[in-house]
């Protein structure tokens, strides 16, 4: 690999004017010397196109026209990317300083890796740190069991992205996880510990909040797909219970975040029935789900406030 390979960053966007400029500045302000930036706006009506236009002289390509959704918008950018390495940053997330240089260094240290990833900060709508998503190393079997990684913290080899055929536009929520699963069939993933290259924003309009209760349907669809796809058959034969337990756990996680504690408990029970060890790490969320019908949600609010305060103190 060249010591300074070209890195392509793609931002798909739709009606995110409140955050888009901050996102773009986090890319354009990187200290890495060889970056091309591509922005695919889906025909926003909130002034996003005007924001992009202000930075157009610093962009390799951009468009503002109707598309078929996030996957289609991202794929439009991916197919135009020329970089050896590709990053995907949604229009309400941000890169931390040094993110791109750190990803390039990670690829140079892991020449067999198809993608590299770090831990990721969680921000609220105002940009305050509320959590740190810590992941650890991941294998294909981990991904099959729905041990996720956070998309803004991922950088990919373009050759592998092209090999697996980009994003599947029929997925709308777990489209990134579907892509990682296909990539991990062909090359290992490299986790870079102690780094947080990006921050994901959690706000009312974000799909991880607004559509929290529907993530499970795509998790179950992915599990069924892996069960029928020939390339996963050997791994599914020895991991089937773990895969389905992971799908139930993911469904429960988002149902609880979507304000459906009863449905979340049912899904947790299904996961526990498949494989208890896959569900037990969420014991504290299970307790919260049990307490929620008793009107004790103030406990969770207090916990979230305390966690946010502790995160902010660590950053300061």
Residue pairs with C-beta under 8 A, 6 or more apart in sequence:
1 84
1 107
1 108
1 111
2 84
3 108
4 32
4 33
4 34
4 104
5 34
5 83
5 84
5 85
5 104
5 107
6 34
6 35
6 36
6 82
6 83
6 84
6 85
7 32
7 34
7 35
7 36
7 83
7 84
7 85
7 86
7 87
7 100
7 103
7 104
7 155
8 35
8 36
8 37
8 38
8 60
8 77
8 81
8 82
8 83
8 85
8 86
8 87
8 158
9 27
9 35
9 36
9 37
9 38
9 86
9 87
9 88
9 89
9 100
10 38
10 39
10 40
10 74
10 77
10 78
10 81
10 86
10 87
10 88
10 89
11 23
11 24
11 27
11 37
11 38
11 39
11 40
11 77
11 88
11 89
11 90
11 91
12 40
12 41
12 42
12 70
12 73
12 74
12 76
12 77
12 88
12 90
12 91
13 20
13 23
13 39
13 40
13 41
13 42
13 44
13 48
13 52
13 73
13 90
13 91
14 41
14 42
14 43
14 44
14 48
14 70
14 73
14 91
15 44
15 45
15 46
15 48
16 23
16 44
16 46
16 48
16 90
16 91
16 92
17 44
17 46
17 47
17 48
17 51
18 92
19 91
19 92
19 201
20 48
20 51
20 52
20 91
20 92
21 51
22 94
22 127
23 89
23 90
23 91
23 92
23 93
23 94
24 37
24 39
24 51
24 52
24 55
26 89
26 94
26 95
26 96
27 35
27 37
27 89
27 95
28 37
28 55
28 58
29 97
30 95
30 97
30 98
30 99
30 100
30 101
31 97
31 98
31 101
32 100
32 101
32 104
35 83
35 100
36 60
36 81
36 82
36 83
37 58
37 59
37 60
38 59
38 60
38 61
38 62
38 77
38 80
38 81
39 52
39 59
39 61
39 62
39 63
39 77
40 62
40 63
40 67
40 73
40 74
40 76
40 77
41 48
41 49
41 52
41 62
41 63
41 64
41 65
41 73
42 64
42 65
42 66
42 67
42 69
42 72
42 73
43 64
43 65
43 66
43 67
44 64
48 64
48 91
49 64
52 59
52 62
52 64
56 62
60 80
60 82
61 77
61 80
63 76
67 73
67 76
68 169
69 169
69 172
70 90
70 172
70 175
71 167
71 168
71 169
71 171
71 172
71 175
72 169
74 88
74 166
74 167
75 166
75 167
75 169
78 86
78 88
78 158
78 161
78 166
78 167
79 166
81 158
83 158
84 157
84 158
84 159
85 103
85 104
85 107
85 155
85 156
85 157
85 158
86 155
86 156
86 157
86 158
86 161
87 95
87 99
87 100
87 103
87 154
87 155
87 156
88 151
88 152
88 154
88 156
88 176
89 95
89 152
89 198
90 151
90 152
92 201
92 203
92 206
93 152
93 198
93 199
93 200
93 201
94 123
94 152
94 198
94 199
94 201
95 152
95 197
95 198
96 121
96 196
96 197
96 198
96 199
98 197
99 197
99 198
100 155
102 118
102 192
102 195
102 197
103 116
103 155
103 197
106 113
106 116
106 155
106 190
106 192
107 113
107 116
107 155
107 157
107 190
109 190
110 116
110 188
110 190
112 187
112 188
113 157
113 187
113 188
113 189
113 190
114 156
114 157
114 160
114 183
114 184
114 186
114 187
114 188
114 189
115 154
115 155
115 156
115 157
115 160
115 180
115 183
115 187
115 189
115 190
116 154
116 155
116 189
116 190
116 191
116 192
117 135
117 138
117 149
117 150
117 153
117 154
117 155
117 189
117 190
117 191
117 192
118 153
118 191
118 192
118 195
118 196
118 197
118 198
119 132
119 133
119 134
119 135
119 150
119 153
119 193
119 195
119 196
120 132
120 133
120 150
120 152
120 153
120 196
120 197
120 198
120 199
120 200
121 129
121 131
121 132
121 133
121 196
121 198
121 199
121 200
122 129
122 130
122 131
122 132
122 133
122 199
122 200
122 202
123 129
123 130
123 199
123 200
123 201
123 202
124 130
124 201
124 202
124 203
124 308
125 201
125 202
125 203
125 204
127 201
128 308
128 312
129 199
129 308
129 311
129 312
129 315
130 202
130 304
130 307
130 308
130 311
131 307
131 308
131 311
132 196
132 311
133 150
133 200
135 147
135 148
135 149
135 150
135 191
136 191
136 193
137 189
137 191
138 147
138 149
138 184
138 189
138 191
139 184
139 188
139 189
140 181
140 184
140 185
140 235
141 235
141 239
141 242
143 149
143 177
143 180
143 181
143 184
143 189
144 181
144 226
144 232
144 235
144 236
144 239
144 242
144 243
144 246
145 239
145 242
145 243
145 245
145 246
145 278
146 177
146 219
146 222
146 243
146 246
146 247
146 249
146 250
147 246
148 177
148 250
149 180
149 189
150 198
150 200
151 176
151 200
152 197
152 198
152 199
152 200
153 196
153 197
153 198
154 176
154 180
155 197
156 183
157 187
160 183
160 186
160 187
161 179
161 183
163 186
164 179
164 182
164 183
164 185
164 186
165 182
166 179
167 175
167 176
167 178
167 179
168 175
168 178
168 179
169 175
171 178
171 218
171 221
172 207
172 218
173 207
173 211
173 214
173 215
173 218
174 215
174 218
174 219
174 222
177 222
178 222
180 189
181 222
181 226
183 189
185 231
200 208
202 208
202 209
203 209
204 210
208 215
208 254
208 257
209 257
212 254
212 255
212 257
212 258
213 254
213 255
213 258
213 259
213 260
213 263
214 254
215 250
215 251
215 253
215 254
216 247
216 250
216 251
216 252
216 254
216 255
216 267
219 246
219 247
219 250
219 251
220 247
220 251
222 247
223 243
223 244
223 247
226 232
226 236
226 243
227 236
227 240
227 243
236 243
241 274
241 275
242 274
242 275
242 278
244 271
244 274
245 271
245 272
245 274
245 275
245 278
245 279
246 271
246 278
247 271
248 267
248 268
248 270
248 271
248 274
248 279
249 267
249 268
249 271
249 278
249 279
249 282
251 264
251 267
252 264
252 265
252 267
252 268
252 271
252 279
252 282
252 285
252 289
253 264
253 282
253 285
255 261
255 263
255 264
255 267
256 264
256 285
256 288
256 289
261 288
261 289
261 290
261 292
261 293
262 289
262 293
264 285
264 289
265 286
265 289
265 290
268 279
268 282
268 285
268 286
268 289
271 278
271 279
272 279
272 280
279 286
288 299
288 300
291 297
291 299
292 300
